[in-house]
Every structure is written in structure tokens, then in C-alpha cells.
Amino acid sequence: MPSPFTFFGRYAVLIAALLLGACAQLPKDVDRPVSTALASPNDTALGALVRQRRQAEKARFESGFLLLGGPPAAYGSRLALIEGAQKTLDLQYYAIHADASTGRLVRGLRAAAERGVRVRILLDDFHSTGRDALVLGLAFVPNIEMRLFNPLAGARDSTFSRLFNSIGDASRIQQRMHNKLFLADNVLGVTGGRNLGDAYFGNATTGNFVDLDVLAAGPIVQDLSRSFDSYWNNERAYPVQSLVSREEFQEIRDRARKADKELSDEAATAKKNDPGAPESKPGPDAPPTAAQRARVWDEKPLDLRTATFVWAPAVMLADQPGKIPADTGPGATRDPGLVVSQSANTARAPRASNASPPSRRPASLEAASDAAAGGDTVVEGLLQLIGQARSDLLIISPYFVPGQDMKQAFAAARARGVKIRVLTNSLASNDAPVAHVGYARHREELLRMGVELYELRSEQASFGNVFGSSGGSSPPGESRAMLHSKVLVMDGRLLVVGSMNLDLRSQLQNTEIALLIRSDELSRVAGEQIERGMRERSWHVELVNGALVWHAPEGSGLADTTTEPDASATLRLMLKLFGPLAPDQLL
């Protein structure tokens, strides 16, 4: 979530949740034609490609995985899926921003639809306002269907106006579909932390996210597609046309064009009046610049024929759409539920003589999935999984607000001798400073129980090879780095990549999805990069004589500090004054 959007969004949701009033109405008796994922994915070119790659590598397992860290791999994988799809493309996202990076993807989706690919796009409705409402135009393209999950009623000129119109529905406003999927022909797909927008692909001018996705191939994608279908066909998903008419969309487009022209005219006038003035950085609602468009167009599709997959057993963890009530009021019902699937755990070929016995590897994954199934949500499933840890836990959670059960899980793991290291955002790198309050109030307690804490240094524009460059083509210092990856590595053999944060919002409010992959190789690669990021790119927080000390990153040349590093005194004061008013479950 780019800083302007999340910073405003979290405060706006918090305010809305604390107010009462009347709400605008959503349409009734909406027609939602049922559709499902491609039934025969192996009959496509992508299906044949996956089959050939698996056979050529004599893989023991059906599904393969490739970590996508830097913007070129993350963006290129999505381009490759768009260009390679022959039958279906299914996208599920919390946010799709109307900017340069998304513009190229949108043009690709239109081209795919023109060649006969069925495109389904499911978008959470919170950010589809202002300029970002332009993405709703895809709903009016032949062969593209678009639905909005858990929509807010009212005009789309601004997020605030829609929140005001829906203020009486505050309990539902704060519950969002946070899942992220990009699926092609039901045989290849991307899931992880990224939404779609410049800040997620190193192309924003003011701040970019350090993020991680995984490209999955094979039967595990069919599990992801089943989760997509459960949301797509749910009563909480509204076709765009039931909420926005073609005429209303034309008004949205006209307003965006007018705003773009005004911004362009203002910039030209300022430059004329002061030719020597430095170029100002565009705001979040500004149209993409020529430099941004050039960077995006320099990106190339990932070559799927040469991509190096790691073939391994895996489990999908997915919240049920019923985690978000369909209605509010006295009769509202909420049915969280956790889907745990293991379609990719079957070995394909006899093991080599020097390989581990087949009963050992699947058994460990089955034990992990059985443990995760003990939770009602993805995050609760991960807390159950933490109960299986025996030696080491490496965690990345951008928004880290531990509830009581989460702290109990950490305490129990520490009592078993498990080393726990958590990397989260510093106050300066956090795009939602109010969320930092929920972390900071638990920081000393976590340190006292032996949890090691690291906070990302915001000025650093890169974070290792796997997690990629957060700053795109911008030089260091020009673009703030913000942590957005959601990763867990357990005992050096289990890797979790998903959309969830370890906070109460992900646990109780948002729907989430994750992949649990049993792979020593992927766990080692991810673990090494996380540890390097902790050493060289992050502040190490410790309690020294009862006081917090931030130890500077290794080799940075910076001095240790006893206050939140890189954050202004004004910001620290504001959060100190207003932070106590925000309950953990709303952060």
C-alpha cells in the first residue's frame, strides 16, 4: 500500500469506525453469473510448458516455485502470464492503482481479451476512488469481467466522501479483502505481498516498497484458483456495472483528464516563472511522468522457458470470504473458516538413491498443515504453525501488531529454545505511522521475552537480491524504502509467503492468502537474504539497562540512537499524543 494511500486509509478507517450515522445503500438483487477456473489447464501452451519443465528436471513433486524479489522479476512475471495465457486470466487484488506500471498491464489485459482470453478481475473496493477509479473501465471491455468485493456505496470522487456516506456501516468498512493473486490458464500464478502500482515495482518517485512474491506452477495453482472462485462467486462480490454505469465512468474519466491537465498546466507555469527551480515530485494522484513510463516500458516479460523453478510440496492457506460479513446489523453473520489444501504434495518419480526418504519430507509438511488447520484464519493458522518450530523463526511483517495469543505463541516458542527474529518497519519507513504505534506499545515486552527485533532503515534503497531494489531507477536517497514483504521461514525448511501481516487487522478483519512451501533450498535462499537485510539494512533494537537502543546497520557508518531513527520530532510527538487513542485491532 503506497504511503499516501495507506497513511490516509488507516486513519480514515479508524475515524469511520469511531463514528455513527446513516449509510448509503448498495444495490439489491444483483445478478452474479457463476463462473469457475479453467477445467483442463494442461491443454494450454502454459500447461505444456510446465509439464516439459518438470519432466526435463525429473522433478519429484508436481508443483514448482520461483521467488520474485526485484521489480524486473515481479513485473516481468505478470507480463509473461498475460502474454502466455490462451484461455483465462484471473486477478484478485486489494489495490490496483491507475499509474504507469499498471497502465502497461492494463493494455496487456485488453490485448489478451481481444485474442479470446477470458479475463476476470476481483478488486477490493476501498481504493477505487479518484484517479484510481479509472481501472474500473476494464469492466466495460468485451471479454473482461470485473467485480468489486465488499463495496462502499456512494460517489467515487474521493475515499473520504465514500467513507462519510457509509459511516453507519463502519464495522464492515474496516474489513477488507487483502488477497493477491495473478493466475494464468489455471497452471501458473503469482501470489505474495504486492498490489499493482508503481510503488510495488520500483517506479514511484517518493517511496517504493521492498516486497516479495512467488511464481507458482502446477497443481498448487488449481488450489489458488479454487480460492479465487470462492470469492468471485460470493454474494459480497458485485459486478462493477451494478455500482457504476457507463455514463458515470465517463464522468470519472473526464474528471481525471481535467485534473491531469490542471496539474500539467501548473507544472508548466511554475517552470516558466522559475526555470532554475528543481523539478517537484508528483503527488499520488498525478498522471505518470515520461520518465516513469520509460522505466516501465524498459521492463521485459520473464522468460518462462529458462526460469529456474524449485519443485517442492506446498500447502495453500486461505481465509474464507465469509470472514467479512455480507450484511451488517443485528442479523449479520460472520463465518471465518480456513481453507488448507495440499494438492501439490505427491511425488512424481521414484527418489534417487541419495535423496531423503519420501516419507520424511511430505510428513513434515503434513504435520505443518495439520497444525495450521487448527486455526480459524490464515494468521491463526500461522500461530499454530509457530507451535511446531523447534530451532529458528525468521519473520518479516511490515505491520507488526501482536495480540495476546500471538505473544503467547512467541513466549511458548522461546520457552522451547526457539530463536525468533522479526523484521518490521521503522517509524520512518512505515507508510502507516499509526500502525507503528500498535507495534511500539508491545516492543519492550517482546524484547524482554527474548524476541529479536529489527526495523528497516528507510533511506536504504535496496534490500538484497531476493527482495530486490525498492528504488527502481531512482538513486539512493531519492526514494524512501518501505517494507511490504510478508515472509516466515521456520527451522530452515518451511517457507511461508503471502498477503498477511502479523497484526490483528490481518488476523481478525482482512481476508488473506498464503503459500507454505516445504523446501530447504527456498528457505535457505530467503533466510540468507533476510539475515543480510537485518545486518546491513536495518536497525537492531535492544533493551540496554532498561532503555531502548537502536543499533545502526552494519557498515552504515551511522551512530546508535536512543530515539526512533530518521523520524522527525513532530511525528514522534503526534504519535505519542494520539497513538493511545487507537486500539490495536484497528491499526
C-alpha positions as CSV (number, residue, x, y, z in Angstrom):
1,M,0.0,0.0,0.0
2,P,1.8,3.2,-1.1
3,S,2.4,5.7,1.6
4,P,-0.2,8.3,0.6
5,F,-2.9,5.7,0.3
6,T,-2.3,3.7,3.4
7,F,-1.4,6.7,5.6
8,F,-4.8,8.3,4.8
9,G,-6.7,5.0,4.6
10,R,-5.8,3.7,8.0
11,Y,-6.6,7.0,9.7
12,A,-9.8,7.3,7.7
13,V,-10.9,3.8,8.6
14,L,-10.1,4.4,12.2
15,I,-12.2,7.6,12.2
16,A,-15.0,5.9,10.4
17,A,-15.1,3.1,12.9
18,L,-15.5,5.5,15.8
19,L,-18.4,7.5,14.3
20,L,-22.1,6.7,13.9
21,G,-24.5,7.8,11.2
22,A,-26.6,6.8,8.2
23,C,-25.2,4.9,5.3
24,A,-25.8,4.9,1.5
25,Q,-27.4,1.7,0.2
26,L,-25.8,-1.0,-2.0
27,P,-27.9,-2.4,-4.9
28,K,-30.2,-5.4,-4.2
29,D,-30.9,-8.5,-6.2
30,V,-27.6,-8.2,-8.1
31,D,-27.1,-10.7,-11.0
32,R,-23.8,-12.6,-10.5
33,P,-23.3,-15.2,-13.2
34,V,-21.3,-18.1,-11.8
35,S,-18.1,-19.0,-13.5
36,T,-15.1,-21.1,-12.5
37,A,-11.4,-21.6,-13.3
38,L,-10.3,-23.4,-16.5
39,A,-11.1,-27.1,-16.0
40,S,-8.3,-28.5,-18.3
41,P,-5.2,-26.4,-17.8
42,N,-2.8,-29.0,-19.2
43,D,-4.3,-28.4,-22.7
44,T,-2.8,-24.9,-23.0
45,A,0.7,-23.8,-24.0
46,L,1.5,-22.8,-20.5
47,G,0.3,-26.2,-19.2
48,A,2.6,-27.9,-21.8
49,L,5.5,-25.6,-20.7
50,V,5.1,-26.5,-17.1
51,R,4.9,-30.2,-17.9
52,Q,8.0,-30.0,-20.1
53,R,10.0,-28.2,-17.4
54,R,9.0,-30.7,-14.8
55,Q,9.9,-33.7,-16.9
56,A,13.2,-32.2,-18.1
57,E,14.3,-31.6,-14.5
58,K,13.0,-35.0,-13.4
59,A,11.1,-33.3,-10.5
60,R,9.8,-35.5,-7.7
61,F,7.0,-33.0,-7.0
62,E,4.2,-31.7,-9.1
63,S,4.4,-28.0,-8.3
64,G,7.3,-25.6,-8.8
65,F,8.2,-22.2,-7.3
66,L,10.3,-19.2,-8.1
67,L,10.9,-16.3,-5.7
68,L,10.2,-12.9,-7.2
69,G,12.1,-10.2,-5.4
70,G,13.2,-7.3,-7.5
71,P,10.8,-5.2,-9.7
72,P,12.1,-6.8,-13.0
73,A,11.2,-10.3,-12.0
74,A,8.0,-9.3,-10.2
75,Y,6.7,-7.2,-13.1
76,G,8.1,-9.4,-15.8
77,S,6.4,-12.5,-14.4
78,R,3.0,-10.8,-14.7
79,L,3.7,-9.6,-18.3
80,A,4.7,-13.2,-19.1
81,L,1.5,-14.6,-17.7
82,I,-0.6,-12.0,-19.7
83,E,1.3,-12.7,-22.9
84,G,1.3,-16.5,-22.5
85,A,-2.3,-17.0,-21.4
86,Q,-4.6,-18.7,-24.0
87,K,-7.8,-19.3,-22.1
88,T,-8.1,-17.5,-18.8
89,L,-6.6,-14.7,-16.6
90,D,-7.8,-14.3,-13.1
91,L,-6.7,-11.3,-10.9
92,Q,-7.6,-10.7,-7.3
93,Y,-6.1,-7.7,-5.5
94,Y,-6.6,-5.3,-2.6
95,A,-5.5,-2.3,-4.7
96,I,-4.9,-1.6,-8.4
97,H,-3.6,2.0,-8.9
98,A,-4.0,3.8,-12.2
99,D,-0.4,4.7,-12.9
100,A,2.4,3.9,-15.4
101,S,3.1,0.4,-14.2
102,T,-0.5,-0.7,-14.2
103,G,-1.1,1.1,-17.5
104,R,1.1,-1.4,-19.3
105,L,-0.5,-4.3,-17.6
106,V,-4.0,-3.0,-18.4
107,R,-3.1,-2.7,-22.1
108,G,-1.8,-6.3,-21.9
109,L,-5.1,-7.4,-20.4
110,R,-7.1,-5.7,-23.1
111,A,-5.0,-7.3,-25.8
112,A,-5.5,-10.7,-24.1
113,A,-9.2,-10.2,-24.1
114,E,-9.2,-9.3,-27.8
115,R,-7.5,-12.5,-28.7
116,G,-10.1,-14.5,-26.8
117,V,-8.8,-14.9,-23.3
118,R,-11.5,-14.7,-20.6
119,V,-10.3,-12.1,-18.0
120,R,-11.8,-11.9,-14.5
121,I,-10.7,-9.1,-12.1
122,L,-11.7,-9.1,-8.5
123,L,-10.8,-5.9,-6.6
124,D,-11.4,-4.8,-3.1
125,D,-13.4,-1.6,-3.3
126,F,-11.6,0.6,-0.8
127,H,-9.2,2.3,-3.1
128,S,-11.3,2.6,-6.3
129,T,-11.7,6.3,-6.0
130,G,-10.3,9.4,-7.6
131,R,-7.8,8.7,-10.3
132,D,-7.6,5.0,-9.3
133,A,-11.3,4.6,-10.3
134,L,-10.0,4.7,-13.9
135,V,-9.2,1.0,-13.6
136,L,-13.0,0.3,-13.5
137,G,-13.0,1.0,-17.2
138,L,-11.9,-2.6,-17.7
139,A,-15.4,-3.7,-16.7
140,F,-16.7,-2.3,-20.0
141,V,-14.2,-4.1,-22.2
142,P,-15.6,-7.2,-24.1
143,N,-14.4,-10.5,-22.6
144,I,-13.3,-8.8,-19.3
145,E,-15.5,-9.1,-16.2
146,M,-14.7,-7.1,-13.1
147,R,-16.2,-7.3,-9.7
148,L,-15.7,-5.3,-6.5
149,F,-15.5,-7.1,-3.2
150,N,-17.2,-5.6,-0.1
151,P,-18.0,-2.3,-1.9
152,L,-18.8,1.0,-0.3
153,A,-21.8,2.9,-1.6
154,G,-21.6,6.5,-2.9
155,A,-19.7,8.6,-5.3
156,R,-16.1,7.8,-6.2
157,D,-14.6,11.3,-6.3
158,S,-12.7,10.7,-3.0
159,T,-12.2,8.0,-0.4
160,F,-13.3,10.4,2.4
161,S,-16.7,11.1,0.8
162,R,-17.4,7.4,0.4
163,L,-16.5,6.7,4.0
164,F,-18.8,9.5,5.1
165,N,-21.7,8.1,3.1
166,S,-21.0,4.6,4.6
167,I,-20.2,5.7,8.1
168,G,-23.1,3.8,9.6
169,D,-21.5,0.6,8.2
170,A,-18.2,1.3,10.0
171,S,-17.8,-2.3,11.2
172,R,-17.7,-3.5,7.5
173,I,-15.6,-0.6,6.2
174,Q,-12.6,-1.8,8.1
175,Q,-12.9,-5.4,6.9
176,R,-11.1,-5.7,3.5
177,M,-10.2,-8.4,1.0
178,H,-6.4,-8.3,1.2
179,N,-5.7,-11.4,-1.0
180,K,-3.4,-11.1,-4.0
181,L,-3.5,-13.5,-7.0
182,F,-2.5,-13.3,-10.7
183,L,-3.4,-16.6,-12.4
184,A,-3.0,-17.7,-16.0
185,D,-4.7,-20.7,-17.5
186,N,-5.0,-22.2,-14.0
187,V,-1.5,-23.5,-14.3
188,L,0.8,-20.6,-13.5
189,G,0.2,-17.9,-10.9
190,V,1.8,-15.2,-8.7
191,T,0.9,-14.6,-5.1
192,G,2.6,-12.7,-2.3
193,G,2.7,-9.1,-0.9
194,R,2.4,-6.9,-4.0
195,N,-0.6,-5.0,-5.1
196,L,-0.5,-3.4,-8.6
197,G,1.0,0.0,-8.9
198,D,4.3,2.0,-9.4
199,A,5.3,1.8,-5.7
200,Y,5.3,-2.0,-5.9
201,F,7.6,-2.2,-8.9
202,G,10.2,0.4,-8.0
203,N,8.7,3.0,-10.2
204,A,7.3,5.6,-7.8
205,T,9.1,8.9,-7.2
206,T,8.5,9.4,-3.5
207,G,8.6,5.9,-2.0
208,N,8.9,2.3,-3.1
209,F,8.1,-0.9,-1.4
210,V,10.5,-3.8,-0.6
211,D,8.3,-6.7,-1.4
212,L,8.3,-10.4,-2.3
213,D,6.1,-12.6,-4.5
214,V,6.3,-16.2,-5.5
215,L,5.6,-17.6,-9.0
216,A,3.9,-21.0,-8.7
217,A,3.5,-23.6,-11.3
218,G,1.5,-26.8,-11.4
219,P,-1.4,-28.2,-9.3
220,I,-0.9,-25.8,-6.4
221,V,-2.3,-23.1,-8.8
222,Q,-5.5,-25.0,-9.0
223,D,-5.8,-24.6,-5.3
224,L,-5.3,-20.9,-5.7
225,S,-7.9,-20.8,-8.4
226,R,-10.5,-22.6,-6.2
227,S,-9.9,-19.8,-3.6
228,F,-10.4,-17.2,-6.3
229,D,-13.6,-18.8,-7.4
230,S,-15.0,-18.9,-3.9
231,Y,-14.6,-15.1,-3.7
232,W,-15.7,-14.4,-7.3
233,N,-19.0,-16.2,-6.9
234,N,-19.6,-14.9,-3.4
235,E,-22.5,-12.6,-2.6
236,R,-20.0,-10.0,-1.4
237,A,-18.6,-9.5,-4.9
238,Y,-20.6,-7.0,-7.0
239,P,-20.2,-6.6,-10.8
240,V,-18.9,-3.1,-11.5
241,Q,-21.9,-2.4,-13.7
242,S,-24.2,-2.8,-10.7
243,L,-22.4,0.0,-9.0
244,V,-21.1,2.3,-11.8
245,S,-22.9,2.9,-15.1
246,R,-21.1,3.6,-18.3
247,E,-22.1,7.2,-18.1
248,E,-20.8,7.5,-14.5
249,F,-17.5,6.0,-15.6
250,Q,-17.3,8.6,-18.4
251,E,-17.7,11.3,-15.8
252,I,-14.9,9.7,-13.8
253,R,-12.6,9.7,-16.8
254,D,-13.5,13.3,-17.7
255,R,-12.6,14.4,-14.1
256,A,-9.3,12.6,-14.2
257,R,-8.4,14.2,-17.6
258,K,-9.3,17.6,-16.3
259,A,-7.2,17.1,-13.1
260,D,-4.3,15.8,-15.2
261,K,-4.4,18.9,-17.4
262,E,-4.6,21.2,-14.4
263,L,-1.5,19.6,-12.9
264,S,0.3,19.8,-16.2
265,D,-0.5,23.4,-16.6
266,E,0.6,24.2,-13.1
267,A,3.9,22.5,-13.6
268,A,4.5,24.3,-16.9
269,T,3.6,27.7,-15.3
270,A,5.9,27.1,-12.4
271,K,8.8,26.1,-14.7
272,K,8.2,29.2,-16.9
273,N,8.2,31.5,-13.9
274,D,11.3,29.9,-12.4
275,P,13.4,28.0,-15.0
276,G,16.1,27.2,-12.4
277,A,13.7,25.7,-9.9
278,P,14.2,21.9,-9.2
279,E,11.7,19.5,-10.5
280,S,8.9,18.8,-8.0
281,K,7.9,15.3,-7.3
282,P,4.4,14.5,-8.4
283,G,1.8,13.6,-5.8
284,P,0.0,10.3,-5.6
285,D,-2.9,11.3,-7.8
286,A,-0.7,12.8,-10.5
287,P,-0.6,11.2,-14.0
288,P,2.6,9.2,-14.8
289,T,5.6,11.1,-16.0
290,A,7.5,10.4,-19.1
291,A,10.4,9.0,-17.0
292,Q,8.1,6.6,-15.2
293,R,6.6,5.4,-18.5
294,A,10.0,4.9,-19.9
295,R,11.1,2.8,-16.9
296,V,8.0,0.6,-17.2
297,W,8.4,0.1,-20.9
298,D,12.0,-1.0,-20.3
299,E,10.8,-4.0,-18.4
300,K,10.6,-7.3,-20.3
301,P,8.4,-10.3,-19.8
302,L,10.1,-13.0,-17.7
303,D,11.3,-15.9,-19.9
304,L,9.3,-18.8,-18.5
305,R,11.3,-21.3,-20.6
306,T,14.5,-20.5,-18.7
307,A,13.1,-19.6,-15.3
308,T,14.6,-21.8,-12.6
309,F,11.8,-23.4,-10.6
310,V,12.3,-25.3,-7.3
311,W,9.9,-28.3,-7.3
312,A,8.5,-28.9,-3.8
313,P,5.4,-29.9,-1.9
314,A,3.3,-27.0,-0.8
315,V,0.1,-26.0,1.1
316,M,-2.2,-23.1,0.4
317,L,-3.8,-21.3,3.4
318,A,-6.7,-19.1,2.5
319,D,-9.3,-17.3,4.5
320,Q,-12.9,-17.9,3.5
321,P,-14.8,-14.9,2.1
322,G,-17.2,-15.3,4.9
323,K,-14.6,-13.8,7.2
324,I,-16.2,-10.5,6.1
325,P,-20.0,-10.4,6.9
326,A,-22.2,-10.0,3.8
327,D,-24.5,-7.6,5.8
328,T,-24.4,-5.6,9.0
329,G,-26.8,-5.1,11.8
330,P,-28.3,-7.5,14.3
331,G,-28.7,-10.3,11.8
332,A,-25.2,-10.1,10.4
333,T,-23.3,-13.4,10.3
334,R,-19.5,-13.9,10.1
335,D,-18.1,-17.3,9.1
336,P,-14.2,-17.1,9.0
337,G,-13.0,-20.6,8.3
338,L,-9.6,-21.5,6.9
339,V,-9.0,-23.5,3.7
340,V,-5.9,-25.7,3.8
341,S,-5.2,-27.6,0.6
342,Q,-2.3,-29.9,-0.3
343,S,-2.8,-30.9,-4.0
344,A,0.9,-30.5,-4.8
345,N,2.4,-32.9,-2.3
346,T,2.6,-36.0,-4.3
347,A,5.9,-37.2,-5.6
348,R,6.0,-37.9,-9.3
349,A,9.1,-40.1,-9.7
350,P,11.0,-42.6,-7.6
351,R,13.5,-40.9,-5.4
352,A,17.2,-41.0,-6.2
353,S,19.4,-43.2,-4.1
354,N,20.9,-40.2,-2.3
355,A,17.6,-38.5,-1.7
356,S,15.8,-38.2,1.6
357,P,13.2,-40.9,2.2
358,P,9.9,-39.8,0.6
359,S,8.1,-40.4,3.9
360,R,10.1,-37.7,5.7
361,R,9.5,-34.6,3.6
362,P,5.8,-34.9,3.0
363,A,5.3,-35.9,6.6
364,S,6.8,-32.7,7.9
365,L,4.6,-30.7,5.6
366,E,1.5,-32.7,6.6
367,A,2.4,-32.0,10.2
368,A,2.7,-28.3,9.5
369,S,-0.5,-28.2,7.5
370,D,-2.3,-30.1,10.2
371,A,-1.1,-27.6,12.8
372,A,-2.1,-24.7,10.6
373,A,-5.6,-26.2,10.1
374,G,-6.1,-25.8,13.8
375,G,-6.7,-22.0,13.3
376,D,-9.8,-20.3,12.0
377,T,-7.9,-17.8,9.9
378,V,-4.6,-17.6,8.0
379,V,-2.8,-15.7,10.8
380,E,-4.2,-18.0,13.4
381,G,-3.0,-21.0,11.3
382,L,0.5,-19.5,11.3
383,L,0.3,-19.1,15.1
384,Q,-0.5,-22.8,15.2
385,L,2.4,-23.4,12.9
386,I,4.8,-21.5,15.1
387,G,3.9,-24.0,17.8
388,Q,5.8,-26.6,15.6
389,A,9.0,-24.6,15.5
390,R,12.0,-26.3,17.1
391,S,15.0,-24.1,16.4
392,D,14.6,-20.9,14.4
393,L,11.9,-18.5,13.2
394,L,12.6,-15.7,10.8
395,I,9.7,-13.3,10.3
396,I,9.1,-10.3,8.0
397,S,5.9,-8.4,8.9
398,P,5.6,-4.8,7.7
399,Y,2.8,-4.1,10.1
400,F,3.5,-6.0,13.3
401,V,0.9,-5.5,16.0
402,P,0.9,-8.7,18.1
403,G,-2.3,-9.6,20.0
404,Q,-2.3,-11.6,23.2
405,D,-2.4,-15.0,21.5
406,M,0.4,-14.0,19.2
407,K,2.6,-13.0,22.2
408,Q,1.7,-16.3,23.9
409,A,2.9,-18.2,20.8
410,F,6.2,-16.4,20.8
411,A,6.6,-16.9,24.5
412,A,6.0,-20.7,24.2
413,A,8.4,-20.9,21.3
414,R,11.1,-19.1,23.3
415,A,10.5,-21.5,26.2
416,R,11.3,-24.3,23.8
417,G,14.6,-22.6,22.9
418,V,13.4,-21.3,19.5
419,K,15.4,-18.3,18.3
420,I,12.9,-15.7,17.0
421,R,13.9,-12.7,14.8
422,V,11.4,-10.2,13.4
423,L,12.0,-7.6,10.8
424,T,9.4,-4.9,10.6
425,N,9.2,-1.2,9.5
426,S,10.8,1.5,11.5
427,L,8.7,4.6,12.2
428,A,10.5,6.4,9.4
429,S,10.0,3.6,6.8
430,N,6.4,2.8,7.8
431,D,3.8,4.1,5.3
432,A,1.2,3.9,8.0
433,P,2.8,5.6,11.1
434,V,-0.4,4.9,13.1
435,A,0.3,1.2,12.7
436,H,3.7,1.7,14.3
437,V,2.0,2.7,17.5
438,G,0.5,-0.7,17.9
439,Y,3.9,-2.3,17.4
440,A,5.8,0.2,19.7
441,R,3.5,-0.4,22.6
442,H,4.5,-4.1,22.6
443,R,8.1,-3.6,21.7
444,E,9.7,-3.8,25.2
445,E,7.6,-6.8,26.2
446,L,8.7,-8.7,23.1
447,L,12.4,-7.8,23.8
448,R,12.1,-9.0,27.4
449,M,10.8,-12.4,26.3
450,G,13.8,-12.8,24.0
451,V,12.4,-11.9,20.6
452,E,15.0,-10.1,18.5
453,L,13.6,-7.0,16.7
454,Y,14.9,-5.3,13.5
455,E,13.5,-2.2,11.9
456,L,14.1,-1.3,8.2
457,R,16.2,1.8,7.6
458,S,14.1,4.0,5.3
459,E,16.9,5.7,3.4
460,Q,18.4,2.5,2.2
461,A,17.2,1.9,-1.4
462,S,18.0,-1.8,-1.7
463,F,17.5,-5.0,0.3
464,G,19.5,-7.8,-1.1
465,N,19.0,-9.8,-4.3
466,V,15.9,-11.8,-3.5
467,F,13.9,-8.9,-2.1
468,G,15.1,-6.7,-4.9
469,S,15.7,-3.0,-5.3
470,S,13.0,-0.9,-3.7
471,G,14.0,2.2,-5.5
472,G,13.8,1.3,-9.2
473,S,15.9,3.6,-11.2
474,S,15.9,6.3,-8.6
475,P,19.3,7.0,-7.0
476,P,19.7,6.2,-3.2
477,G,18.1,8.9,-1.1
478,E,15.7,10.0,-3.8
479,S,13.0,7.4,-3.0
480,R,12.1,6.2,0.5
481,A,12.2,2.4,1.1
482,M,9.2,0.9,2.8
483,L,8.9,-2.7,3.9
484,H,6.0,-4.6,2.4
485,S,7.1,-8.3,2.2
486,K,5.2,-10.9,4.3
487,V,7.5,-13.9,4.9
488,L,8.1,-16.6,7.5
489,V,11.0,-19.1,7.5
490,M,10.8,-21.9,10.1
491,D,13.6,-24.2,11.1
492,G,15.4,-23.6,7.8
493,R,13.0,-25.8,5.8
494,L,9.5,-24.3,5.7
495,L,8.9,-21.0,3.8
496,V,5.6,-19.0,4.0
497,V,5.0,-16.2,1.5
498,G,1.6,-14.5,1.5
499,S,-0.5,-11.4,1.8
500,M,-0.8,-11.4,5.6
501,N,0.8,-9.3,8.2
502,L,1.3,-10.5,11.8
503,D,-1.2,-8.0,13.2
504,L,-4.7,-8.0,14.5
505,R,-6.1,-6.5,11.3
506,S,-4.9,-9.5,9.2
507,Q,-5.9,-11.9,12.0
508,L,-9.4,-10.5,12.7
509,Q,-10.5,-8.2,9.9
510,N,-8.9,-8.7,6.5
511,T,-9.1,-11.8,4.4
512,E,-5.6,-13.2,3.5
513,I,-3.9,-16.0,1.5
514,A,-0.5,-17.7,1.8
515,L,1.6,-20.5,0.4
516,L,3.5,-22.8,2.8
517,I,6.4,-24.4,0.8
518,R,8.5,-27.3,2.2
519,S,11.9,-26.5,0.6
520,D,15.3,-26.4,2.2
521,E,16.6,-24.6,-0.9
522,L,14.0,-21.8,-1.0
523,S,14.1,-21.5,2.8
524,R,17.9,-21.2,2.7
525,V,17.9,-18.5,-0.1
526,A,15.1,-16.5,1.6
527,G,16.7,-16.9,5.1
528,E,20.2,-15.7,3.9
529,Q,18.6,-12.6,2.3
530,I,16.6,-11.8,5.4
531,E,19.6,-12.1,7.6
532,R,21.6,-9.9,5.3
533,G,18.9,-7.4,5.3
534,M,18.8,-7.4,9.1
535,R,22.5,-6.9,9.4
536,E,23.1,-4.3,6.6
537,R,19.8,-2.6,6.0
538,S,18.1,-2.5,9.4
539,W,18.3,-1.0,12.9
540,H,18.7,-3.7,15.6
541,V,16.6,-2.7,18.6
542,E,17.7,-3.8,22.1
543,L,17.0,-3.1,25.7
544,V,20.1,-1.8,27.4
545,N,19.8,-1.0,31.1
546,G,16.0,-0.9,30.7
547,A,16.1,1.6,27.8
548,L,15.6,1.1,24.1
549,V,18.7,1.4,21.9
550,W,18.7,1.3,18.1
551,H,22.0,-0.2,16.8
552,A,22.9,1.1,13.4
553,P,23.1,-1.2,10.4
554,E,26.4,-2.9,9.8
555,G,28.7,-0.8,7.6
556,S,26.4,2.1,7.5
557,G,28.7,4.5,9.4
558,L,25.7,5.7,11.4
559,A,25.7,6.1,15.2
560,D,23.5,4.2,17.5
561,T,20.5,6.1,18.8
562,T,18.0,6.1,21.7
563,T,15.1,7.6,19.8
564,E,13.2,6.4,16.8
565,P,15.8,6.8,14.0
566,D,15.2,9.1,11.0
567,A,11.8,10.2,12.3
568,S,11.0,13.9,12.9
569,A,10.4,15.1,16.4
570,T,7.0,16.3,15.2
571,L,5.9,12.9,14.0
572,R,7.1,11.2,17.2
573,L,5.2,13.8,19.3
574,M,2.0,13.3,17.2
575,L,2.0,9.6,17.6
576,K,2.8,9.9,21.3
577,L,-0.2,12.1,21.8
578,F,-2.8,10.4,19.5
579,G,-1.5,6.9,19.4
580,P,-3.0,5.8,22.7
581,L,-6.5,6.6,21.3
582,A,-6.1,3.9,18.6
583,P,-6.9,0.3,19.7
584,D,-4.7,-2.5,18.4
585,Q,-7.4,-4.2,16.4
586,L,-8.0,-1.1,14.2
587,L,-4.3,-0.5,13.3
